[in-house]
Amino acid sequence: MSSPPSRPLIIYGPLITPLSKRDALFSDCSLVAVSAQGLIEWVEHSVEPEQLQDLLAKHGRSTEDQDTQFVELKWGEWIMPGFVDTHTHAPQFQNNGAGAQYELLDWLTHVTFPEEEKYADVEYAKKMYRRVVRASLDLGTTMCCWYGTLHLEGTKVLADIAHELGQRAYIGKCNMNRESAPTYQEASAEDSLRDTLSFISHVEALSPSPSGALVQPILTPRFAISCTSDLLQGLGEIAKQHPHLPIQTHISENSSEIAYTKGLFPHCSTYAEVYDYYGLLRENTILAHGVHLEQSELDLIKSRGAGLSHCPTSNFNLRSGSAHVGEWLDNGNKCGLGTDCSGGWTASMITAMQLASVCSKVVSYYTKGDDASITGRFSKTQFAKYQLPIPTLLWLATMGGAEVCCLQDTIGSLEPGKQFDAIRVSVLPETDNMHIWYDESDSLESMLERFMANADERNVMEVWVKGRKVGGKLLK
């Protein structure tokens, strides 16, 4: 396990952080103080070199302090909030890049479920999950919403490893007692609920203070199709008894999936109503995909305070469609980004930002003539019909994801009082990423745009979670 910092941390140099869905702060020279407990104590912006010592002295600090780590960044480097991946599947990484010839339901049958079955072997889980969490951290993902498998012991391993490596995470054991291979579904709703409670207890025991733990359990009905009514009802009872327990599931990813769901739950008129009917739609519910949500569903999700995870890499790869994220934002729905491996082919949130931009451009092209219908639904159209700007993409990958996870007061931006979940990135030539062209005259805004378009793990130098260095090239 990465050790907590033995000394406070001071970072001096460029800083980027979201301010709102449309605005970000680009500071060429900031001074950030992080306590030994991993909290951002104070931040000063526009700090010229000749002001550095005086400002440090004002806060009782000095670059010569033996108990303080001092990091000075070069131009071409900056710190920014760590990425929040609101939806991905840890046991599917082995299949990244496979099965793109299928749409969702066939992809599950022929590619995904056979791989997930392997996690009945705890030794296989130990080997694979360590690689998976390490890869996620080194890509700059400081907070991740992980799906495990239906296996209790294997998913405990995932929680243990995330705890050991220092990633902030919600981790769920999948609930699925029907509509899968006979060898890959739970025997009964009772078995599924019993193992879920056991898993919750295991994860909560990892930390002496479960409410403040980095790794927390999350209820994970895989999707409505995979759960019988009595299982969903039982999960709703667990949710009622544990109001702070987050919930994650899938919704409206694929047209065939939606039709299948409505056939299984004829007492509900929409997909979203299924989760609401069983008490699983609330403020700390995370709904992945939502590509084909109806307006009534968006309104219901908003009224319950639930969040949406936009997974453009997966949506393109499995031909699910292009989510109208601009309409979600204009409607006031909470929204973040997810990588959704292995429906998506990479664990990179940088790629998720790239393809969220492409998705918004595709949607804007096909909706550019819909002025009347769109403005009729929203009193003020800020995002619908338009491509998402760079600050919005940054927001979705950081603060938007934090809101979806109900962690907006803890992470998602770099400001005093929050925990220091952050990454140090570089677009300098020594990163050996030939796809990013660096010029020292470039603005910080220009460098961020190039980072979003062309960066990969070579450009992620250091990763901190609650002040601990847990990933990046310099950790190695």
LUMZA-234401 format. One line per field, with one value per residue (C-alpha): z, x, y; residue number from 1; residue in three letters. Coordinates in steps of 0.2 Angstrom, whole numbers, plus 5000, padded with zeros to 4 digits. Each point is the difference from the previous one (the first is absolute). Last residue first. Layout:
<atoms>
up: [Z:...]
east: [X:...]
north: [Y:...]
i: [NUM:...]
aa: [Ala:...]
</atoms>
This chain:
<atoms>
up: [4944:5010:4988:4986:5008:5016:5018:5008:5015:5003:5001:4983:4991:4982:4993:4982:4989:4982:4996:5006:4984:4993:4982:5000:5019:5001:4985:5007:5017:4991:4991:5016:5009:4986:4988:4999:5006:4985:5002:4987:5007:4989:5002:5018:5006:5017:4998:4987:5013:5001:5019:5012:5019:5006:5015:5014:5014:5012:5000:5012:4989:4982:4986:4992:4999:5018:5018:4998:4983:5006:4997:4987:4985:5008:5000:4982:4995:5010:4990:4983:4997:5005:4989:4985:5005:5001:4982:4992:4996:4982:4998:4997:5019:5011:5005:4996:5011:5004:4995:4991:4987:4997:4994:4990:4991:4997:4993:4984:5008:5007:4989:5000:5018:5005:4990:5008:5017:4997:4994:5016:5011:4989:5005:5018:5001:4992:5014:5012:4995:5004:4982:4988:5006:5001:5010:5009:5004:4999:5010:5000:5011:5000:5012:4991:4999:4984:4991:5005:4995:4983:4997:5004:4985:5001:4983:4996:5006:4986:5012:4997:4999:5016:5009:4996:5004:5017:5008:5018:5006:5018:5012:5008:5001:4991:4987:4996:4998:4988:4990:5000:4994:4986:4994:5002:4985:5004:5019:5001:5019:5014:5016:5015:5015:4999:4998:4988:5007:5010:4990:4990:4996:4992:4989:4997:4992:4986:4996:5001:5016:5004:4984:5008:4990:4983:5004:5004:4983:4990:5009:4997:4982:4998:5009:5015:5008:5018:5009:5019:5015:5018:5014:5018:5010:5003:5006:5006:4985:4989:5007:4998:4982:4997:5007:4987:4986:5005:5001:4983:4992:4995:4984:4989:5012:4999:5010:5016:5009:5017:5004:5013:5005:4998:5005:5017:5009:5004:5004:5013:5006:4982:4991:5011:4989:4985:5008:5008:4983:4992:5013:4997:4981:5003:5009:4987:4986:5009:5004:4982:4995:4991:4994:4982:4990:4997:4994:4987:5004:5000:5019:5017:4998:5014:4997:5014:5001:5003:5003:4999:5006:4995:5013:4993:5015:5001:4981:5003:5014:4991:4984:5011:5008:4983:4997:5017:4996:4982:4990:4992:5004:4994:5005:5002:5000:5008:4998:4981:4994:4987:5012:5012:4988:4994:5019:5003:4985:5003:5018:4995:4988:5011:5015:4990:4992:5017:5006:4986:4999:4990:4985:4997:4996:4984:4994:5005:4989:4983:4993:5011:5005:4982:4994:5012:4996:4981:4993:4988:5012:5010:5006:5003:5019:5004:5014:5007:5003:5018:5006:4992:4998:5005:5008:4996:5010:4994:5011:5002:4991:5002:4987:4989:4983:5010:5014:5017:5017:5013:5018:5013:5018:5016:4996:4997:4987:4988:5014:5009:5013:4989:4997:4999:4985:4992:5003:4994:4983:4996:4989:4991:4995:5009:4989:5011:5019:5006:5018:5011:4987:5011:4998:5019:4999:4994:4982:4995:4983:4992:4983:4984:4983:5007:4988:5009:4991:4994:4991:5012:5015:5007:4994:5005:4991:5009:4994:5013:5018:5010:5019:5009:5019:5007:5003:4985:5002:4995:4984:5004]
east: [5038:4992:5007:4990:4983:4992:4996:5008:4990:4992:4982:5003:5015:5006:5017:5007:4984:5007:5006:4983:4992:4998:4994:4984:4997:5019:4999:4985:5009:5015:4990:4992:5017:5005:5014:5016:5010:4995:4995:4993:4991:4999:5018:4997:5018:4996:5017:4992:4989:4982:5000:4986:5000:4984:4989:4990:5004:4986:4989:5001:5009:4997:5006:4984:4991:5002:4992:4985:4995:5001:4982:5006:4991:5007:5018:4998:4994:5015:5013:4997:4984:5008:5015:4988:4990:5016:5005:4983:4987:4994:4983:4982:4996:5014:4994:4981:4990:4982:5002:4987:4994:5018:5003:4985:5001:5019:5000:5009:5017:4995:5010:5016:4999:4998:5016:5009:4995:5005:5017:5003:4994:5012:5016:4994:4998:5017:5008:4990:5011:4994:5000:4989:4983:4988:5015:5001:4987:5011:4987:4997:4989:4983:4987:4984:4995:4990:5013:5013:4990:4996:5019:5003:4990:5007:5006:4995:5002:5012:5010:5016:4991:4991:5015:5011:4986:4997:4989:4996:4984:4996:4985:4992:4983:4992:5014:4997:4982:5002:5013:4988:4985:5011:5004:5017:5008:5019:4997:5018:5003:4988:5009:4988:5005:4985:4987:4994:5001:4983:4993:4988:5013:5012:4986:4994:5016:4997:4983:4982:5002:4987:5006:5017:5008:4993:5006:5017:5001:4995:5013:5013:4996:5002:5017:5007:4983:5006:5015:5002:5008:4994:5009:4997:4996:4982:5005:4983:4991:5014:4999:4981:5002:5012:4987:4987:5013:5003:4981:4997:5013:5017:5010:4988:5000:5019:5015:4991:5015:4999:5016:5013:5013:5019:5007:4993:4992:4983:5009:5011:5012:5002:4999:4985:4988:5006:4997:4983:4994:5005:4991:4984:5002:5003:4984:4990:5007:4996:4983:4996:5005:5013:5010:5005:5015:4999:4982:5006:4991:4982:4997:5008:5011:5006:5018:5012:5003:5015:5000:5018:5013:5017:5013:5009:4995:4982:4997:5008:4989:4984:5005:5004:4983:4993:5008:4993:4982:4999:4986:5014:5008:4993:5011:4996:5017:5008:5018:5001:5016:5005:5012:4986:4989:5015:5004:4982:4999:5017:4996:4983:5007:5012:4989:4984:5009:5005:4982:4994:4981:5007:5001:4981:5003:5009:4986:4987:5008:5004:4986:4985:5004:5004:4984:4990:5010:5004:5013:5014:5010:5003:5018:5009:5001:4996:5013:4993:4983:5001:5002:4984:4999:4988:5003:5018:5005:5016:5013:4998:5014:5018:5011:5015:5005:5008:5010:4993:5007:4997:5004:4998:4999:5008:5017:4994:5012:4986:4992:4983:4991:4986:5006:5018:4994:4993:5016:5011:4990:4998:5015:4995:4983:4985:4984:4990:5001:4992:4998:4998:4996:4998:5011:5002:5018:4993:5000:5005:4998:5009:4994:5010:4992:4982:4987:4983:4986:4983:4985:4994:5007:5017:5010:5019:5016:5016:5018:5014:5004:4995:5002:4998:4999:5012:4998:4989:4989:5008:4995:4994]
north: [5019:5014:5012:4993:5002:4992:5000:5016:5003:5017:4993:4991:5006:4996:5005:5001:4997:5004:4983:4993:5008:5017:5005:5010:5004:5004:5011:5010:5001:5007:5013:5006:5001:5012:4994:5010:4986:4990:4981:4989:4985:4985:4995:4995:4998:5008:5009:5011:5009:4998:4996:4995:5001:4992:5004:4993:5012:5000:5015:5014:5013:4998:4988:4993:4983:4994:5001:5012:4993:4982:4995:4988:5009:5016:4994:4994:5018:5007:4990:4992:5009:5017:4998:4996:5016:5010:4994:5004:4988:5000:5009:4995:4999:5008:5018:4999:5011:4997:4982:4989:5013:5005:4982:4998:5017:4999:4982:5004:4998:4983:4988:5011:5004:4981:4996:5014:4995:4982:5006:5011:4985:4990:5010:5002:4981:4998:5010:4990:4985:4983:4995:4990:5006:4985:4993:5012:5012:5016:5011:5019:5011:5007:5007:5004:5019:4998:5011:4987:4985:5009:5003:4982:4994:4982:4994:4982:4982:4995:4989:5010:5017:4998:4992:5015:5012:4995:5014:4995:5008:5006:4998:5015:4991:5015:4999:4982:5002:5015:4990:4986:5011:5007:4982:4992:4992:5002:4999:4993:4995:5005:5005:5000:5011:5012:4987:4987:4983:4999:4986:5010:5013:4987:4994:5018:5004:4987:5007:4995:4989:4986:4991:4996:4986:5007:5017:4994:4990:5016:5010:4987:4999:5019:5001:5009:5005:4997:4992:4998:5008:5004:5009:4995:5016:4995:4983:4992:5006:4994:4983:5000:5006:4985:4988:5008:4998:4982:4996:5008:4989:5008:4999:5010:5014:5003:4994:5003:5008:5007:5009:4997:5013:5002:5016:4999:5015:4991:4984:5007:4985:4996:4983:4994:5010:4990:4983:5005:5006:4984:4990:5010:4997:4981:4998:5010:4990:4984:5005:5006:4982:4989:5015:5001:4994:4982:5000:5014:5016:5006:4997:5002:5015:5011:5006:5003:5018:5011:5019:5006:5012:4992:4996:4985:4989:5006:4997:4983:4995:5006:4990:4985:5001:4999:4983:4994:5005:4995:5009:5010:5016:5017:5014:5019:5008:5015:5005:4996:5007:4987:4992:4998:4990:4989:4996:4996:4988:4991:4997:4994:4987:4990:5000:4996:4985:4994:5002:4988:5004:5015:4989:5002:5019:4995:4989:5013:5013:4994:4989:5003:5018:5005:4992:5011:5016:5000:4989:5002:5010:4984:5003:5016:4999:4982:4997:5017:4991:4995:5018:5007:5019:5014:5017:5002:5016:5007:5009:5019:5010:5003:5007:4997:5008:5015:4990:4996:5003:4987:5003:4987:5007:4994:5006:5018:5009:5004:5010:4999:5010:5005:5018:4993:4990:5015:5010:4986:4999:5018:5002:4984:5007:4993:5002:4989:4995:4984:4995:4985:4986:4985:4984:4997:5006:5017:5006:5017:5007:5014:5005:5006:5000:4999:4993:5000:4991:5006:4992:4987:5010:5004:4985:5000:5003:5004:5006:5000:4998:4985:4999:4984:4996:4987:4981:4998:4985:4983:4992:4982]
i: [476:475:474:473:472:471:470:469:468:467:466:465:464:463:462:461:460:459:458:457:456:455:454:453:452:451:450:449:448:447:446:445:444:443:442:441:440:439:438:437:436:435:434:433:432:431:430:429:428:427:426:425:424:423:422:421:420:419:418:417:416:415:414:413:412:411:410:409:408:407:406:405:404:403:402:401:400:399:398:397:396:395:394:393:392:391:390:389:388:387:386:385:384:383:382:381:380:379:378:377:376:375:374:373:372:371:370:369:368:367:366:365:364:363:362:361:360:359:358:357:356:355:354:353:352:351:350:349:348:347:346:345:344:343:342:341:340:339:338:337:336:335:334:333:332:331:330:329:328:327:326:325:324:323:322:321:320:319:318:317:316:315:314:313:312:311:310:309:308:307:306:305:304:303:302:301:300:299:298:297:296:295:294:293:292:291:290:289:288:287:286:285:284:283:282:281:280:279:278:277:276:275:274:273:272:271:270:269:268:267:266:265:264:263:262:261:260:259:258:257:256:255:254:253:252:251:250:249:248:247:246:245:244:243:242:241:240:239:238:237:236:235:234:233:232:231:230:229:228:227:226:225:224:223:222:221:220:219:218:217:216:215:214:213:212:211:210:209:208:207:206:205:204:203:202:201:200:199:198:197:196:195:194:193:192:191:190:189:188:187:186:185:184:183:182:181:180:179:178:177:176:175:174:173:172:171:170:169:168:167:166:165:164:163:162:161:160:159:158:157:156:155:154:153:152:151:150:149:148:147:146:145:144:143:142:141:140:139:138:137:136:135:134:133:132:131:130:129:128:127:126:125:124:123:122:121:120:119:118:117:116:115:114:113:112:111:110:109:108:107:106:105:104:103:102:101:100:99:98:97:96:95:94:93:92:91:90:89:88:87:86:85:84:83:82:81:80:79:78:77:76:75:74:73:72:71:70:69:68:67:66:65:64:63:62:61:60:59:58:57:56:55:54:53:52:51:50:49:48:47:46:45:44:43:42:41:40:39:38:37:36:35:34:33:32:31:30:29:28:27:26:25:24:23:22:21:20:19:18:17:16:15:14:13:12:11:10:9:8:7:6:5:4:3:2:1]
aa: [Lys:Leu:Leu:Lys:Gly:Gly:Val:Lys:Arg:Gly:Lys:Val:Trp:Val:Glu:Met:Val:Asn:Arg:Glu:Asp:Ala:Asn:Ala:Met:Phe:Arg:Glu:Leu:Met:Ser:Glu:Leu:Ser:Asp:Ser:Glu:Asp:Tyr:Trp:Ile:His:Met:Asn:Asp:Thr:Glu:Pro:Leu:Val:Ser:Val:Arg:Ile:Ala:Asp:Phe:Gln:Lys:Gly:Pro:Glu:Leu:Ser:Gly:Ile:Thr:Asp:Gln:Leu:Cys:Cys:Val:Glu:Ala:Gly:Gly:Met:Thr:Ala:Leu:Trp:Leu:Leu:Thr:Pro:Ile:Pro:Leu:Gln:Tyr:Lys:Ala:Phe:Gln:Thr:Lys:Ser:Phe:Arg:Gly:Thr:Ile:Ser:Ala:Asp:Asp:Gly:Lys:Thr:Tyr:Tyr:Ser:Val:Val:Lys:Ser:Cys:Val:Ser:Ala:Leu:Gln:Met:Ala:Thr:Ile:Met:Ser:Ala:Thr:Trp:Gly:Gly:Ser:Cys:Asp:Thr:Gly:Leu:Gly:Cys:Lys:Asn:Gly:Asn:Asp:Leu:Trp:Glu:Gly:Val:His:Ala:Ser:Gly:Ser:Arg:Leu:Asn:Phe:Asn:Ser:Thr:Pro:Cys:His:Ser:Leu:Gly:Ala:Gly:Arg:Ser:Lys:Ile:Leu:Asp:Leu:Glu:Ser:Gln:Glu:Leu:His:Val:Gly:His:Ala:Leu:Ile:Thr:Asn:Glu:Arg:Leu:Leu:Gly:Tyr:Tyr:Asp:Tyr:Val:Glu:Ala:Tyr:Thr:Ser:Cys:His:Pro:Phe:Leu:Gly:Lys:Thr:Tyr:Ala:Ile:Glu:Ser:Ser:Asn:Glu:Ser:Ile:His:Thr:Gln:Ile:Pro:Leu:His:Pro:His:Gln:Lys:Ala:Ile:Glu:Gly:Leu:Gly:Gln:Leu:Leu:Asp:Ser:Thr:Cys:Ser:Ile:Ala:Phe:Arg:Pro:Thr:Leu:Ile:Pro:Gln:Val:Leu:Ala:Gly:Ser:Pro:Ser:Pro:Ser:Leu:Ala:Glu:Val:His:Ser:Ile:Phe:Ser:Leu:Thr:Asp:Arg:Leu:Ser:Asp:Glu:Ala:Ser:Ala:Glu:Gln:Tyr:Thr:Pro:Ala:Ser:Glu:Arg:Asn:Met:Asn:Cys:Lys:Gly:Ile:Tyr:Ala:Arg:Gln:Gly:Leu:Glu:His:Ala:Ile:Asp:Ala:Leu:Val:Lys:Thr:Gly:Glu:Leu:His:Leu:Thr:Gly:Tyr:Trp:Cys:Cys:Met:Thr:Thr:Gly:Leu:Asp:Leu:Ser:Ala:Arg:Val:Val:Arg:Arg:Tyr:Met:Lys:Lys:Ala:Tyr:Glu:Val:Asp:Ala:Tyr:Lys:Glu:Glu:Glu:Pro:Phe:Thr:Val:His:Thr:Leu:Trp:Asp:Leu:Leu:Glu:Tyr:Gln:Ala:Gly:Ala:Gly:Asn:Asn:Gln:Phe:Gln:Pro:Ala:His:Thr:His:Thr:Asp:Val:Phe:Gly:Pro:Met:Ile:Trp:Glu:Gly:Trp:Lys:Leu:Glu:Val:Phe:Gln:Thr:Asp:Gln:Asp:Glu:Thr:Ser:Arg:Gly:His:Lys:Ala:Leu:Leu:Asp:Gln:Leu:Gln:Glu:Pro:Glu:Val:Ser:His:Glu:Val:Trp:Glu:Ile:Leu:Gly:Gln:Ala:Ser:Val:Ala:Val:Leu:Ser:Cys:Asp:Ser:Phe:Leu:Ala:Asp:Arg:Lys:Ser:Leu:Pro:Thr:Ile:Leu:Pro:Gly:Tyr:Ile:Ile:Leu:Pro:Arg:Ser:Pro:Pro:Ser:Ser:Met]
</atoms>
